[in-house]
Every structure is written in C-alpha cells, then in structure tokens.
Amino acid sequence: MIKAVIFDIGGVLVDQKQLVEKFIRIFKPKSIGKFLDCLNIEAVPLCKGEMTEAEFWKRIGNIYNVESFPKNLWTKDFEKLTTINQDVMGIAKSLKSKYKLGIISNTIEPHVKINRKRGLFDIFDVVILSCEVNMTKDSKGIFSPTAKRLNIEADKSIFIDDVGKFIDTAESAGMNGILFRNANRLKSDLEKILNHKI
C-alpha cells in the first residue's frame, strides 16, 4: 500500500520549457532528447557543489562545439523563464490528505532560493535537495534517507521524474517509479497505482 508520493522539481513541479528552448537555440543539438539527457547527467557534479556553473557550461560547450555563450545560463533567466506547473501542484495538493508528500531534486542553490520564494516547498513533508545533501539522483544513496525521513519503507512510495535514468535509480532503491510526461498522463499513471480517482 502506497503511503508517500515524491516529486522531482525541474521538468515536473517546475515547467522549464522556455528555459530549455533557450538552451536549444544556443547549442542546436541534433537530438533534443539526447541533449536533455546530457544536461541532466553532466549537471550531477554541479548539483553536488563539485563544479561551478561556468565549468558546467564550458563542458556542454565542448560537447556541442559551441564557444561563445553566457556561462550563467542556468541562473540568468531562471526566475523569468520558469514557472510552477500548477496542474502538477494541483495533483500534489489533491494527494496531501491521504499521502505523505516529498521532493527529491538535483538542483543548485540559486534555484532553491527562487523556488522557496515561490512557495514551492510549502505543502511537502520532506524536501531533499542535492545541493544541500551532496548527493544526486544517480545514486541510490539519496532515496533511502528520504523514505526514512518520511517514516515509510521505500516500496511504499512512488517517485516521479522526467528522466528515465533517475527513475531506474529510484526503483533500484526499492521505490515505485513514474516517468513524467505531462500532468494528464501523471494523473492516470497515479490512479492506476493508487487504485482510486485523484
């Protein structure tokens, strides 16, 4: 029986389409899917505080053979070009009365400040942010402590992310995973697992 639902931030609770479109215009990747995977995987050291944002973008520039661009793309327009996904927040709020709610996210301190100011974390029981725990979603180590802090076993939780690799890691830690595509699909995926209407 599921007791907790855990959400990722970027691409799930926060709509980043406009920001990502800006990146795509700069780096002109042949495959957008591969580009997004590359950003998520290459950002792991950044989200653990092991590299600066400028170093991260230099790496992406090298991969995509682009030399001239601002080295603060994550932070420069984050507040302006991202918004809380109200449809997903609506789903989270509708779950609140029956389930514990959590967040596990690979993120950086400037984004945390903006999302805190937006009130993003207010309804969640446990919020685990990579830049605060020095662990990221490519490691099982970030998932087990979250379950403990929610006071549940891992298999009593669902983790929602838009990156398949991170769903795989959560599942290897014992959690149930849902790959996020859009709010409508999330609602039906959750209803199947929870066995009731949301």
C-alpha positions in Angstrom: 0.0 0.0 0.0 1.4 3.4 -1.1 2.0 5.9 1.7 4.0 8.6 0.1 4.4 10.3 -3.3 7.7 12.0 -4.1 8.2 14.6 -6.9 11.2 15.9 -8.8 11.3 19.7 -9.3 12.7 20.6 -12.8 10.5 19.4 -15.6 7.9 18.1 -13.1 6.8 20.6 -10.4 8.5 23.4 -12.3 7.9 24.0 -16.0 11.3 24.7 -17.7 10.2 24.6 -21.3 11.1 28.2 -22.1 14.5 28.0 -20.4 15.3 24.7 -22.3 14.2 26.2 -25.6 16.8 29.0 -25.0 19.5 26.3 -24.5 18.4 24.5 -27.6 18.7 27.7 -29.6 22.2 28.2 -28.4 23.6 24.6 -28.7 21.5 23.4 -31.7 21.5 19.7 -30.8 20.6 17.2 -33.5 18.6 15.2 -30.9 16.7 17.2 -28.2 16.1 14.0 -26.2 19.8 13.2 -26.1 20.6 16.9 -25.3 18.3 16.9 -22.3 19.8 13.6 -21.1 23.3 15.1 -21.5 22.3 18.2 -19.5 20.9 16.1 -16.6 23.8 13.7 -16.4 26.6 16.4 -16.9 24.9 18.6 -14.2 25.4 15.9 -11.5 28.7 17.4 -10.2 27.2 20.9 -10.4 24.2 19.9 -8.3 26.6 18.4 -5.7 28.6 21.6 -5.5 31.6 19.9 -7.1 31.8 22.3 -10.1 30.9 25.9 -10.8 28.1 26.8 -13.3 30.8 28.3 -15.6 32.7 24.9 -15.6 29.5 23.1 -16.3 28.6 25.2 -19.4 32.1 25.0 -20.6 31.7 21.2 -20.6 28.4 21.4 -22.5 30.0 23.9 -25.0 32.8 21.4 -25.6 30.4 18.6 -26.2 28.3 20.6 -28.7 31.2 22.6 -30.3 29.8 26.0 -29.2 32.3 28.5 -27.8 30.5 31.8 -27.4 27.6 32.0 -24.9 26.9 33.2 -21.4 28.3 30.9 -18.7 25.4 31.6 -16.3 22.6 30.2 -18.4 21.0 28.2 -15.5 20.7 31.2 -13.3 20.5 34.2 -15.6 16.8 33.8 -16.6 15.6 31.0 -14.3 13.0 33.1 -12.5 11.8 34.8 -15.7 11.6 31.6 -17.9 10.3 29.0 -15.5 7.0 28.7 -13.6 5.4 26.3 -11.1 3.4 23.7 -13.0 0.0 24.4 -11.5 -1.5 21.2 -12.9 1.1 19.1 -11.2 0.8 21.1 -8.0 -2.9 20.6 -8.1 -2.3 16.8 -8.3 0.1 17.0 -5.3 -2.4 19.1 -3.3 -5.2 16.5 -4.0 -2.9 13.7 -2.7 -2.0 15.6 0.5 -4.9 14.4 2.7 -4.1 10.7 2.1 -0.4 10.5 1.4 2.9 12.0 2.7 4.5 14.2 0.1 8.2 14.5 -0.7 10.6 16.2 -3.1 13.9 14.8 -4.3 15.7 17.0 -6.7 19.1 17.6 -8.4 19.3 21.4 -8.1 21.5 24.4 -7.3 21.3 27.0 -4.5 20.2 29.9 -6.7 17.2 27.8 -8.0 16.4 26.7 -4.4 16.2 30.4 -3.3 13.8 31.2 -6.1 11.6 28.2 -5.6 11.5 28.8 -1.9 10.4 32.4 -2.5 7.7 31.0 -4.9 6.3 28.8 -2.0 7.1 25.6 -4.0 8.1 23.6 -0.9 5.3 24.7 1.4 3.0 21.6 1.1 5.8 18.9 1.2 6.6 16.9 4.3 10.2 16.2 3.3 12.4 18.1 0.8 15.7 16.6 -0.2 17.8 18.9 -2.4 21.1 17.7 -3.9 23.0 20.9 -3.2 22.2 20.6 0.5 22.9 16.8 0.9 25.8 16.5 -1.6 24.1 13.5 -3.2 22.3 13.3 -6.6 19.6 11.1 -8.1 22.2 8.9 -10.0 23.0 7.4 -6.6 20.7 5.1 -4.5 22.0 6.9 -1.5 19.7 9.9 -1.9 16.5 7.7 -2.0 16.8 5.6 1.2 17.2 8.5 3.6 14.1 10.2 2.0 12.0 7.1 2.8 13.4 7.0 6.3 12.6 10.7 6.9 9.0 10.1 5.6 8.9 7.2 8.1 8.0 4.6 5.5 9.6 1.7 3.6 10.9 2.6 0.1 8.4 0.2 -1.6 5.5 2.2 0.0 6.5 5.2 -2.1 6.2 6.5 -5.7 8.9 8.7 -7.2 8.0 10.9 -10.2 10.7 12.2 -12.5 11.1 13.3 -16.1 14.5 11.5 -16.5 14.3 7.7 -17.1 17.8 7.1 -15.6 16.8 8.7 -12.3 13.6 6.6 -12.2 15.8 3.5 -12.7 17.9 4.5 -9.7 14.8 5.1 -7.5 13.5 1.7 -8.5 16.8 0.0 -7.7 16.4 1.6 -4.2 13.0 -0.1 -3.9 10.7 2.8 -4.8 8.0 2.6 -7.4 8.7 4.9 -10.4 6.6 7.0 -12.8 8.2 8.7 -15.8 6.6 12.1 -16.1 5.4 13.2 -19.5 2.6 15.6 -18.7 0.1 16.3 -15.9 -2.8 14.3 -17.5 -0.6 11.2 -18.0 0.7 11.6 -14.5 -2.8 11.7 -13.1 -3.8 8.4 -14.9 -0.5 6.7 -14.0 -1.0 7.6 -10.4 -4.7 6.4 -10.4 -3.6 3.1 -11.8 -1.1 2.5 -9.0 -3.1 4.1 -6.2 -6.3 2.4 -7.4 -8.6 5.4 -6.9 -9.5 8.7 -8.6 -7.5 11.8 -7.9 
